[in-house]
């Protein structure tokens, strides 16, 4: 009588994470309209602010901005905000994907399978990081076409890429939690909207000096302002100051909070 080999009861987080990543990449290919929508919105804002409002807003830039008073100067000023907005738009897609899995019962099914639990969320995070990288490449390419002229050297570009990776990682984990806490896909598409609006309430589109006192205080202390200022300094080869450390601190805090919140939501009993 033959004896069957015992089943392998060990978990393989790396292998399972790759499998989940492959699943999410296939979903992106199956629904390309979502990626086009997430990239299209920041591109539309870029064209609107550079070509429609750029002349007037560029005239309002003070002499501390190179070439102040011109549309070209405003393109250099606003591009970092649009780049950050691209990351925020991409994580909106992350929340929607998580909510779809939750409402369709797939995650509940994954909980019953012999797979490493962490791999389910890790697959979403890695897939969103790849989607954000593609979106950023497209938006930066369009920005260069409309007049964005960064003066950064290799070190500046390397720093900008590292900062964008840190911001994306942090916001993706926050979006994973928002997707799990959402009761529907529609709710998941609305909850990350403040992340897209925060660049408007900071130094992304106009200097904070031009704002009323109360709004200026909020703009100067909200997390996106030091991130935008750091990105602007890195890409335009300007002094970074304390904004770099503050930006990294915000990224670390958001990433840790988003991860712990996501893990707690994922380990709860299925609803």
C-alpha positions, 0 to 999 in steps of 0.5 A: 500500500502506497503512503502519500507524502505529508502536505507542506504546511509551511508558509511561503510569504515571498512566493505567495506575495509574488503570486498576489502581485501577478494577480494584481498586475493582470487585473491592471492589464484587464482594466486599463481604463482605470490606469488611464483615468488615474494618469489622465486627471493629473495630466489635465490639471497640469495642462490647465494650470500651465496653459490656462492659468500659468501666465497669471499665476506666474506673474504672482511668483516673487523674485525668489523663483528663477524667471518669476513672472513667466509661464515657464517659471510657473511650469517649474513651480507647479510640476512637483505638486502635479507629480505628488498629485499623481501619487495621490491619484494612484493610491485612490485606485489602490483603495478601489481595488481593495474594496472590490476584493472585500465586497466580492468576497475574495479576501474572505476566501483568501483568509481560509486558504493556506497562504501567508496572510501578509501576501494578500496585502503585500501583493496590492502594495507592490502592484500599486508601487509599480502602477505609480512608477508608470504613472509618474513616468508618464506625467513627468514626460508630459511636464517636460513637454509643456516646459518643465525644466528641472536643473537637478543632477544625478544626485538630485534625481536620485533623491527625488526618486527616493522621496517619491518611493517613500511617499508612494509606499506611505500613501499606498499603505494608508489607501489599503486601510481606507479600502478595507474600512470602506463599505462599498467601492463608491466609498473607497473612491471618495475616501482618498479624495482629501489626499488629492486636494491637499496639494491645493491647500499647501505650497503646491500651486501658489506660495503660502505667503499669499494665503489668509493667516489661518489657511497659511498656518494649515498650509505650512504645517500639513504634511504635503507642503514639506514633501512638495518643497523637498521635491521642488528643491531636489528637482531644481537643485535648490537648498533642501533645508529642514524640509527633507527631514520633515518630509521623511518623518511624515512619510515614516509616520503615515507608512507605520500608521497605515500598515498597523491600521491595515493589519488590524483591519485585515486580521479582524473577523470577516464582515 
